[in-house]
Amino acid sequence: MTARRRAPGGALARLGARAADYAWAAHRQLRHVVRRPALPTAATGGGVDAGVDGGRAPVVLLPGIYETWEFLEAAATALARAGHPVHAVPGLKHNARPVPESADIVIEHLERTGLRGAVLVAHSKGGLIGKQVLLSPASDRLLGMVAIATPFTGSRWARYMLSQALRSFDPRDPVLLALAGELIVNEHITAVYPRFDPHIPETGRLPGARNVELPLSGHFRPLAHPLLVDTVVREVARVEAEHAVT
C-alpha cells in the first residue's frame, strides 16, 4: 500500500491533468458514435491461437456511469491477447441506472449466459455494481473483481452535480453507505487507482482489499495507459491463479 500523495507540479499540473482527462473521455464518447468497435477476441487481440480462447478465466467488463465497455477497450484487448474471453453486458447500455438495478442486470446476464469462474473488470461506478454482484448469490459464478478508480466511499464533489445519477456518489447516499458497510467481500476485490483523481479526491482505496496505487493522474485517461493496462492483466491473472491453487 502506498501513502496518498499530491500530483507532481501542484495546482497547475492538476488543472492540466483534469483538462486532458475530460478531453480523453469526450473523444471516447465521440468515437462510440462514429465507430463502434467489436469486443476483442483472441484473434483480434493477437492471441497465440487465433480465434480460440486460451482456456483462461472469462472477463466481464463493467464500465462507469455514462460509459460503454469501450472505455475499457485497452484492457479488454490486452486481456483477450492473454487468452481471456472478454464479455460486455449490453443491458447496462450507458450505465445510468441506480447501482442495485444495474447489478440485477449483470446478475441476469451471468445467469443467462451461464458464465462461471469469471473475473469482473470494472471502472468507476462499475466497481460499485460489481461489489453489489459479489454480495449476491451470483457471486458463486465469480472469482473476484479488479476495480479501477471506483468511488467506494463516494466523492465529495457529487453533491454539487446537477444529475441525480451523479449525486448518488455523495458519501452520504444510503446505497453507497450500505455498500461501504459490507466488508466481507472486500477481500475478493483488487482496487487499482491513480495517485491523483480529479473526480475522486478520496481515491479508490478500499479497506480490506488488495490496493494498488499507480503514479498516474486522471479518472478516464489512465484507462489507456500501458502501466494501468499491464496492472489489470496481471491482477486478473493473479486472481485466476489463486483460485486454481485452492
N, C-alpha and C positions, 0 to 999 in steps of 0.2 A: 504494500500500500504506500501511496505517495502523498505527502502533505500537500494541501492545496496551495498553489502559488499564483501570483498575478502574471498575466500575459506579459512577455517582454516588451519594453518600449512604452509602457504606460498607456494613458488615455488615447493618444493619437493612434497608436498601434491597434488598440481595441476598436476605435472607430473604423479604421481601415478593414479590420477583420470582420466587423459587422456588415459593412457595405459589400465586401466580397462574398460573404455568406449569403446575403439576400440575392445578389446577382446570380450566384450559382443555382439557388432554388428557383428563381424566376426562369432561368434558362432551362432547367429540367422540366418545369411545368409547360413551357412553350414547346419543348421537344416532344412531350407527350401528345400535344395537339397535332403537331406536324407529322411526326413519325413514331408510331408505337412499336417498339421492338418486341420480338418474341422472347419468352423465357429462355435463358440459356440452357443448353443440354450438353452432354459430354462431347457431342460433335461440334456445336458452336463454341463451346468453352475450350476446345482444344484438348479434350481428354485423350488418354492413350488409346482406348478402343472407341473409335468414332461411332457415335450413335448408341453406345452401350454404357450404362452407368457402371461405376466401378464397385458396386456392391456396398457402397458406403451409406451411412445414415441419411435418410431424406431430410431436406431442409425446407421449412415453411417460412416464407417471408411475411413479416408484419410491419408495414410502413407506418409513418407518423400521421398526424392529423393533416387532412387535405392533400395527402400524398398517395401515389400509387407505388407498386412494387419497384418501379423504375428508379426511384431514389436509391434503392439498394442494388442497382444493376451491377456496379463494380464488384461488390462482394459476391453477388449471385454468380457472376461469370467465373470468378476465381474458385468458388465452391464447386461449380459444375466441372471445371478443369481438374479439380482434385477428385472427381468421381462421385460427388453427391447429387442425387436427383433433386432438382430445385422446384418448389411449388409456390404458387401465389394463391390468394384467397379472393376470387373475383367478387364475392358477395360484399366485401368491405368497400368496394368502389373507391371513393376518395376519402374514406375513413373519417366521416364527420359525425357518426352516431356516438352516443354515450358508450363508455367503456364496457359496462355489463352487456349491452346489446351487441356490441362488436364481438365480445368474447363468445357469445352464443353462436354468432355466425361462424367463427373459427371452429368451435366445437362441432357444429353441424357439418362443416367441411371435412374435418378429420374423420368423423364417423361415416360420412357418405363415401369418401374415397378409400376408407379402410387403412389409412396410413398408420403405421406403428413404428416405434423406435426412432421417431423424428426429433429434430432439434429446431426450435424456434429461433430465427434471427430477426431481431426487431430494431426499429428506430423510434426514438422519442415515445409518443403515445402508444406505439406498437408494443413497447415493453410493459406498459400497464395492462394492455389487453392480454399479453402473454402471461403475465402473473396471474390474472384472473382465470385463465385457462388452466394454469398449473394448480390452481386451487379447486378445480372441478374434477369429477370422475374421469374426464377425458385425459387427465394427467398420466394415466397408465399407458397412453399412446406416445408419450414424450420422454426423451432422455434429459431434457433441460432447455435452457434458453440462453442465448447471447444477446444482451440488450445494449444498444448503442445510444448514448445521450438521452436516457429516459428520466423524466422528472418524477422519480419515485416519491419524493416529498413535495412535489409541486414546484411552482415558480412564483416568486414574489411579484413578477410583472403581470401575472394572469388577471388579477383583479381589475386592471385598467383596460382590458381588452373589450371591444365592442361586441364581439361574437360570444354568445353563450357557450359555444363549444370550446372556445379558448379560455373563457373564465372558469371552466371546470378544472383547470390546472391550478387554481387557487389552493394554497396549502390547507385552507380551512374547508375545502369541499368534502362533504360526507363520504362520497365514494372513494376519494383519494385517501382520506383518513382511515377508512376501513381497510383498504388495501395495504397501507403502510403498517397497520397493526398486525397483519398476517405475516409473521416472521418465519414460520416453519419452512416455507418453500424457498426462502432466500438462498438456502444452500445449493439449490439447483439452478441458480442464476449466475451468470457472469456479466457484470456491469462494466462496459467499456465506455470511457467518456474523455472528452478533450480537456486540456488544462483550463481553457477559457471558453465558456459557452455563453453567448450573449442572451440566449433565451432562458437558460437555467443557471443563474448565478450560484445556486446551491450545489451545483454539479450533479452528475448522475450516479454518485456513490450510493451503495445500498448496504446497510448493516447486515452482516452475516453472509453476504455473497462473496464471490471472488471478484475483487475490484481491480480494474486495470486502467490507470490514468495514462493518457498519451500526451506528448508535448505538441499538441495541435490547438488551433483556435477556430471556433465556429460551431454551429449546430448542424448545418447541412453540408458545407463544403468538405469537411473531413471524411464524408462517406465515400469520396472518390480517392482519398489519399492512400498511396500504397502501404503506408505503415498501418493504417486502420484496417484496410482490406486483409493484409497478411495476419494481423492480430485476430480478426474474426475467423479466418480459415483455421488458424492454429487452435483457437479456443473451441471451435466446433469439433475438431479432431480430438482435442483433449477430453471433451465430454463423451464422445463416442468411445474412446479408449478406456475411460474409467468404467463405463458400463460393460464393456467387453470383458474386463478383468473380473467384475463382480458377477 
